[in-house]
Amino acid sequence: MTYFLGLTGGIASGKSTADEFFKKKKIPIIDSDLIAHKIMEIGQNGYKAVVDYFGTDILNDDQTINRRKLGGIVFNDKAKLKKLNELTHPLVHQEIKQQMARYHANQEKLVVIDVPLLFESGFESLCNGVLVISITPELQIERLMKRNDFTEKEAIARISNQMPLSEKEKRATYVVANTGTIGDLEKKLSDLLQEIGR
């Protein structure tokens, strides 16, 4: 029986660092962000749907989607963000379910499903358990500004478009606080794998 562990958190809370740890442990990861990028490549279903709706203004010279431009549009307009999610989420979900079926057929013991909007998109129902990587709001703003070269206002706008971390923590099976070093986080994740028995 494959144990599917949903992995989520807030933007810049340290999910990628957790992913790196699981990769080192040879645990397969289904990465919804990677899938979302893939469906937005030229010629894919997501690309066509998004360009049809948002127009060619969001394209770079080479006809690829300018993600920063698209982000600037949707993160300042809740209706447009909702529309973008309606266009892309079903395609992402479909691919995740196909990958889950393959891992299940291969009798993998543990598979991590990394979905930033896990609760928002109702994905927890497909997981056996959910791990939330948590962080304080102050640290989250600071890390996001540093990582994406955002102003404080841009960082807060991105964060406020997500479900509050405190709410995610309440709904999680496991919560790991990422307030120390990478080593601290890896130690906590190691303990968690033992707890899950994988």
Stockholm file with secondary structure:
# STOCKHOLM 1.0

chainA/1-198         MTYFLGLTGGIASGKSTADEFFKKKKIPIIDSDLIAHKIMEIGQNGYKAVVDYFGTDILNDDQTINRRKLGGIVFNDKAKLKKLNELTHPLVHQEIKQQMARYHANQEKLVVIDVPLLFESGFESLCNGVLVISITPELQIERLMKRNDFTEKEAIARISNQMPLSEKEKRATYVVANTGTIGDLEKKLSDLLQEIGR
#=GR chainA/1-198 SS CCEEEEEEECTTSSHHHHHHHHHHTTCCEEEHHHHHHHHTSTTSHHHHHHHHHHCGGGBCTTSCBCHHHHHHHHTTCHHHHHHHHHHHHHHHHHHHHHHHHHHHHTTCSEEEEECTTTTTTTGGGGCSEEEEEECCHHHHHHHHHHHHTCCHHHHHHHHHTSCCHHHHHHHCSEEEECCSCHHHHHHHHHHHHHHHTC
#=GC SS_cons         CCEEEEEEECTTSSHHHHHHHHHHTTCCEEEHHHHHHHHTSTTSHHHHHHHHHHCGGGBCTTSCBCHHHHHHHHTTCHHHHHHHHHHHHHHHHHHHHHHHHHHHHTTCSEEEEECTTTTTTTGGGGCSEEEEEECCHHHHHHHHHHHHTCCHHHHHHHHHTSCCHHHHHHHCSEEEECCSCHHHHHHHHHHHHHHHTC
//
